Amino acid sequence: MKIMKIRVLEHSADDSIRIGAAFGVADNAIAALMTDIMKSYCKKFNRSATIDDFAEICDKYYKHIAIVNSETLSVINEIFKLRYGEKN
């Protein structure tokens, strides 16, 4: 098990980019972290924590949400990415 320093990056529909604070996570806990991140976005918008609600929120408000390396900002896992050519 390796501890990675990560951040959550979000690129909103209005082209603002937010990068969260760095924190450590075990490399074998990324899948669980992704689920927790999706649940937190649903809670933020007062929606149920279903994949359909999460997808609806993302389609409306975001272009990209990803877990990134805290130092290089390289993508470790994409949580949501608007497909090329789509518009919000």
QUIJOGI-V60027 format. One record per pair of residues at least 4 apart in sequence whose ideal C-beta (glycine too) atoms are under 6 Angstrom apart, sorted by sequence separation. I is the first residue (numbers start at 1). J is the second residue. If there is no record, write none. Layout:
BEGIN
[[I & J] [I & J]]
END
This chain:
BEGIN
[[12 & 16] [25 & 29] [29 & 33] [57 & 61] [58 & 62] [82 & 86] [42 & 47] [48 & 53] [68 & 73] [69 & 74] [11 & 17] [47 & 53] [42 & 49] [68 & 75] [10 & 18] [25 & 33] [66 & 75] [67 & 76] [9 & 19] [39 & 49] [67 & 77] [42 & 53] [7 & 19] [8 & 20] [42 & 54] [45 & 57] [66 & 78] [7 & 20] [66 & 79] [65 & 79] [7 & 22] [65 & 80] [38 & 54] [41 & 57] [5 & 22] [64 & 81] [5 & 24] [6 & 25] [63 & 82] [3 & 24] [4 & 25] [58 & 80] [3 & 26] [4 & 27] [1 & 26] [2 & 27] [1 & 28] [37 & 79] [34 & 79] [30 & 77] [13 & 61] [22 & 70] [12 & 62] [11 & 63] [11 & 64] [10 & 65] [9 & 66] [9 & 68] [6 & 67] [7 & 68] [7 & 70] [6 & 70] [5 & 70] [13 & 88]]
END
